[in-house]
Every structure is written in C-alpha cells, then in structure tokens.
Amino acid sequence: MTPLPAATVTLVRDAAHGVEVLLLQRNLNSGFMPGVHVFPGGGLDDADHDAALHAMCVGIDDTAASRTLGIERGGLAYWIAAIREAFEEAGILLAYDAGGGMVALIGAAAQRFGAHRNALDGGRSGLGPIARAENLRLATDRLLYFSHWITPVGAPRRYDTRFFLAVAPESQEASHDNREAIAHAWMRPAEALDRYGRDEIKMRTPTIKTLEVFARFATAASLVAGVRAQGKIPALLPRLARDGRSLLPGDPGYAEAGRAEARGKWKS
C-alpha cells in the first residue's frame, strides 16, 4: 500500500501553567485509529495544488516549500492542507484579514465562518472560494515544518505525513467538528504524556514523540525558536514488532520487523 501524502498541524498556545497543545479525539466509530487523540490533519486534496490558492499564500511559494520538504514540486500543498484541516477539524483558521491581522472569529464573524467551515467540511465549498469571499490570505508563513512520519507497513491506511507547528490565534476558539473528532482539549505536553501513561487517553507514536520534544519548552516562543533551530528532518518509518509495539530506527528488533514473516499486526 503506497502511503498517501498528508499534513498535520500541532497548534500551541501559552497558558498560565506553560505551553499547551491542542489534541482532538477521533470518532470512536472511525475505521482508522478510533478514539485516538491526535493533532488536526489529513490527506492532501487536489484543490490544495490549485495555483489560484497558492497565490493567496503569504511568505512562501511552491519552490521554497518543495525545497524545504526535499521534493521536486507540490510542497506548498502541504502547508495549505494543514491550514484547511485545522479549520475543518478544529475550527482554527490560520489566515490574515484585509487589514493584515489574523482573522478574528468572534461575534457575527464567528457565525459566518462557522457556515464556511460546515460548507468546507461537507464538500460544498473550498478553501479558495472562502478566502476570496472574505478577502483573506493564508498564513502559510506561520507554519513551521518540523517532522516527517510514514505510517508503518501493515496499517489499514498509510500516510506520508509532514508535521507543522503553528501558534493558535488569540482571537479564535477551538471546537471539534463532531464528525471526525468527538472531543478536543488543550493540554500541556507533559500532562498528555502522563494521561497516556495512565491509559486515560490513546495516542500513536508520532504524537507521543512530538509531545516528548515539546515538553522541553516552557513557552510557545521558545518552542518556535527550538523548531527553527532544527537541522535536517529525516523521514521516520516505524515498524511493527510481533507484539504490536511500534519500533523506530535504532530500536532493538527494528531490522527484524522489516521482514514480512517477523512483522506484527496493527492494533487499533
């Protein structure tokens, strides 16, 4: 199964007790990772490659985006998909209004953009038409690429996913879509890891490893600075051990798990 291109965005904010990340709980009836806590994200759509939509992006073009991802072309679509998925799944829209500030989803605007979100989520509209109708530009300059994960062989669905970091706008409130996600919560990375360790929430390896890194930072600004200081970003392909554990390169048993006869089964 060829992994499908996908994008994920980790939204963060500062709180009184430290930096928090937004986690969504996937629908319990989902055919892939039911009930698991994840960051907003999903597969790329054809519309994410639209040149007219690319022209609405701020601070980066397809050439620069593709160079950052180490691909020949089509890189900017990942930034756009991350913005689209954050709006669809979490109600957070990373876009600039006509005045150049982050769009504020309060009062009448909240209701209007709520209708836009429903139309986008239901396939009745696209991000481009919404941006044109509201005179918006996409805040692609606010997304920082920081990680690259590929779903293990043997999973019922496989994705080749680029991970982005973005600071959530202060004038917006997160809300889950009640379709793909049934709940949402802002948590400190250490809190989320602690709850995972107590079996209160389910998470997958890319989310866990991301939170382990983010837990080292006390503020959103220091986290952003840490991400900016990263070097080369390798593609990480976990493998499934016989007991279902996810193994990373360097872990004991990783090489063995690459053989079909030694590969474990995917656990939902």
C-alpha positions as CSV (number, residue, x, y, z in Angstrom):
1,M,0.0,0.0,0.0
2,T,1.5,3.3,-1.1
3,P,1.4,5.9,1.7
4,L,-0.9,8.9,0.8
5,P,0.6,12.4,1.2
6,A,-0.8,14.1,4.3
7,A,-0.2,17.1,6.6
8,T,-0.7,17.6,10.3
9,V,-0.5,20.8,12.3
10,T,0.3,21.0,16.0
11,L,-1.4,24.1,17.4
12,V,0.1,25.6,20.5
13,R,-0.7,28.4,22.9
14,D,0.7,29.9,26.1
15,A,-1.2,29.3,29.3
16,A,-0.7,30.2,32.9
17,H,1.0,26.8,33.7
18,G,3.0,26.6,30.5
19,V,2.7,25.9,26.7
20,E,-0.3,23.8,25.7
21,V,-1.1,21.8,22.6
22,L,-4.5,21.1,21.0
23,L,-5.5,17.4,20.8
24,L,-8.5,16.0,19.1
25,Q,-10.1,12.7,19.9
26,R,-11.0,10.7,16.8
27,N,-14.5,9.3,16.4
28,L,-14.9,6.0,18.3
29,N,-16.6,4.6,15.1
30,S,-13.7,5.6,12.8
31,G,-12.2,2.8,10.7
32,F,-8.7,4.2,11.4
33,M,-7.4,4.9,14.9
34,P,-10.8,5.1,16.6
35,G,-10.8,7.1,19.8
36,V,-7.1,8.1,19.5
37,H,-6.0,11.6,20.4
38,V,-4.3,13.3,17.5
39,F,-3.3,16.7,16.1
40,P,-5.6,18.1,13.4
41,G,-4.6,16.8,10.0
42,G,-5.4,14.6,7.0
43,G,-4.7,13.8,3.4
44,L,-4.0,16.3,0.7
45,D,-6.8,17.2,-1.7
46,D,-6.5,18.1,-5.4
47,A,-7.6,21.6,-4.6
48,D,-4.6,22.1,-2.3
49,H,-2.5,22.2,-5.5
50,D,-4.6,25.0,-7.1
51,A,-2.4,27.8,-8.4
52,A,-5.0,30.4,-7.6
53,L,-4.9,29.2,-4.0
54,H,-1.1,29.3,-4.0
55,A,-1.3,33.0,-4.9
56,M,-3.1,33.7,-1.7
57,C,-0.3,32.3,0.5
58,V,2.0,34.6,2.5
59,G,5.7,34.2,2.9
60,I,6.4,31.1,1.0
61,D,5.9,29.8,-2.6
62,D,5.9,26.3,-4.0
63,T,9.6,26.4,-4.9
64,A,10.6,27.2,-1.4
65,A,8.1,24.9,0.2
66,S,9.2,22.0,-2.0
67,R,12.9,22.7,-1.3
68,T,12.1,22.6,2.5
69,L,10.4,19.2,2.2
70,G,13.0,17.8,-0.2
71,I,10.7,17.2,-3.1
72,E,10.7,18.4,-6.7
73,R,7.4,20.2,-6.7
74,G,4.0,20.4,-4.9
75,G,5.3,21.3,-1.5
76,L,3.1,24.3,-0.8
77,A,0.1,22.0,-1.0
78,Y,1.2,20.5,2.4
79,W,1.1,24.0,4.1
80,I,-2.4,24.6,2.6
81,A,-3.7,21.2,3.6
82,A,-2.5,21.8,7.2
83,I,-4.4,25.1,7.3
84,R,-7.5,23.5,5.7
85,E,-7.5,20.6,8.1
86,A,-7.1,22.9,11.1
87,F,-10.2,24.8,10.1
88,E,-12.2,21.8,9.2
89,E,-11.4,19.7,12.2
90,A,-10.6,22.2,15.0
91,G,-12.3,25.5,13.8
92,I,-8.9,27.3,13.8
93,L,-8.3,29.4,10.7
94,L,-4.7,30.5,10.1
95,A,-5.4,33.4,7.7
96,Y,-4.9,37.1,7.5
97,D,-7.8,39.5,7.0
98,A,-7.9,42.6,4.7
99,G,-6.1,44.7,7.3
100,G,-3.2,42.2,7.6
101,G,-4.1,40.9,11.1
102,M,-5.0,37.3,12.0
103,V,-8.7,36.9,11.2
104,A,-10.8,37.2,14.4
105,L,-13.6,34.6,14.7
106,I,-15.8,36.5,17.2
107,G,-19.4,37.8,17.2
108,A,-21.0,37.8,13.8
109,A,-17.8,36.7,12.1
110,A,-17.9,33.5,14.2
111,Q,-21.3,32.6,12.8
112,R,-20.3,33.5,9.3
113,F,-17.1,31.5,9.4
114,G,-19.0,28.6,11.1
115,A,-21.1,28.4,8.0
116,H,-18.0,28.5,5.8
117,R,-16.4,25.7,7.9
118,N,-19.5,23.5,7.5
119,A,-19.5,24.0,3.8
120,L,-15.9,23.2,3.6
121,D,-16.2,20.1,5.7
122,G,-19.2,19.0,3.7
123,G,-17.6,19.4,0.4
124,R,-19.9,22.2,-0.7
125,S,-17.1,24.8,-0.8
126,G,-13.3,25.0,-0.9
127,L,-10.7,27.0,1.0
128,G,-10.1,29.1,-2.1
129,P,-13.7,30.4,-2.5
130,I,-13.9,31.1,1.2
131,A,-10.7,33.1,1.2
132,R,-11.9,35.1,-1.9
133,A,-15.3,35.7,-0.3
134,E,-13.7,37.0,2.9
135,N,-10.7,38.8,1.3
136,L,-8.2,36.6,3.2
137,R,-4.7,35.5,2.6
138,L,-3.5,32.2,4.0
139,A,-1.0,32.5,6.9
140,T,1.4,29.9,5.5
141,D,4.3,32.0,6.9
142,R,3.0,31.0,10.4
143,L,3.6,27.3,9.9
144,L,6.9,25.7,10.7
145,Y,7.8,22.3,9.3
146,F,9.3,20.1,12.0
147,S,8.8,16.4,11.4
148,H,8.1,13.7,8.8
149,W,6.4,10.4,9.6
150,I,5.3,7.5,7.5
151,T,2.6,5.0,8.7
152,P,4.0,1.5,9.3
153,V,3.6,-1.3,6.7
154,G,0.6,-3.4,7.8
155,A,-1.7,-0.5,8.9
156,P,-5.2,-0.4,7.3
157,R,-4.3,3.0,5.9
158,R,-0.9,4.5,5.3
159,Y,0.1,8.2,5.1
160,D,3.3,10.0,4.3
161,T,2.8,12.9,6.7
162,R,4.5,16.2,7.1
163,F,4.1,17.8,10.6
164,F,3.9,21.6,11.1
165,L,3.8,23.8,14.2
166,A,1.7,26.9,14.5
167,V,0.8,29.3,17.3
168,A,-3.0,29.4,17.6
169,P,-4.6,32.9,17.0
170,E,-5.7,34.6,20.3
171,S,-9.0,35.7,18.7
172,Q,-10.2,32.2,17.9
173,E,-11.6,29.4,19.9
174,A,-11.0,25.7,19.1
175,S,-14.0,23.4,18.5
176,H,-14.1,19.9,17.3
177,D,-16.2,19.0,14.2
178,N,-18.4,16.3,15.8
179,R,-17.7,14.1,12.8
180,E,-14.1,13.0,12.6
181,A,-13.4,14.3,16.1
182,I,-15.7,13.9,19.0
183,A,-13.8,15.9,21.6
184,H,-10.9,18.4,21.9
185,A,-8.7,19.6,24.7
186,W,-5.7,21.9,25.3
187,M,-3.1,20.1,27.4
188,R,0.5,20.6,28.4
189,P,2.6,18.1,26.6
190,A,3.8,16.6,29.9
191,E,0.1,16.3,31.0
192,A,-0.9,14.5,27.8
193,L,2.0,12.1,28.2
194,D,1.1,11.4,31.8
195,R,-2.5,10.7,30.9
196,Y,-1.3,8.4,28.1
197,G,0.9,6.6,30.7
198,R,-2.1,6.1,32.9
199,D,-4.2,4.7,29.9
200,E,-6.6,7.6,30.2
201,I,-6.1,8.5,26.5
202,K,-4.8,6.7,23.5
203,M,-2.0,8.1,21.2
204,R,0.2,6.9,18.4
205,T,4.0,7.0,18.2
206,P,4.3,10.3,16.2
207,T,2.1,12.2,18.6
208,I,3.9,10.8,21.6
209,K,7.4,11.6,20.2
210,T,6.3,15.1,19.3
211,L,4.9,15.7,22.8
212,E,8.2,14.4,24.3
213,V,10.1,17.1,22.4
214,F,7.6,19.8,23.1
215,A,7.6,19.1,26.8
216,R,11.1,20.5,27.0
217,F,9.8,24.1,26.3
218,A,8.1,26.4,28.7
219,T,6.6,28.9,26.2
220,A,5.3,29.0,22.7
221,A,8.1,31.4,21.7
222,S,10.9,29.1,23.0
223,L,9.2,26.2,21.2
224,V,9.1,28.0,17.9
225,A,12.8,29.0,18.4
226,G,13.7,25.4,19.1
227,V,11.9,24.2,15.9
228,R,13.6,26.9,13.8
229,A,17.0,25.7,15.1
230,Q,16.4,22.1,13.9
231,G,18.8,20.6,11.3
232,K,17.9,18.1,8.7
233,I,14.5,16.4,9.2
234,P,14.6,12.7,8.4
235,A,11.6,10.6,7.3
236,L,10.7,8.3,10.2
237,L,9.1,4.9,9.3
238,P,8.1,2.9,12.4
239,R,7.9,-0.8,12.1
240,L,5.5,-3.2,14.0
241,A,7.1,-5.7,16.3
242,R,5.5,-9.2,16.8
243,D,3.7,-7.9,19.9
244,G,2.3,-4.9,18.1
245,R,4.8,-2.4,19.6
246,S,5.9,0.4,17.3
247,L,9.7,0.4,16.7
248,L,11.9,3.2,15.4
249,P,15.2,3.1,13.7
250,G,17.8,2.1,16.3
251,D,15.4,0.3,18.5
252,P,16.2,-3.4,19.2
253,G,14.2,-5.6,16.7
254,Y,13.7,-2.8,14.1
255,A,15.7,-4.6,11.4
256,E,13.9,-7.9,12.1
257,A,10.5,-6.2,12.0
258,G,11.2,-5.2,8.4
259,R,10.8,-8.8,7.3
260,A,7.3,-9.9,6.4
261,E,7.5,-13.1,8.4
262,A,8.5,-11.1,11.6
263,R,6.1,-8.2,11.2
264,G,3.5,-7.7,13.9
265,K,-0.1,-6.8,13.4
266,W,-1.5,-3.3,13.6
267,K,-3.6,-2.6,16.7
268,S,-6.5,-0.2,16.6
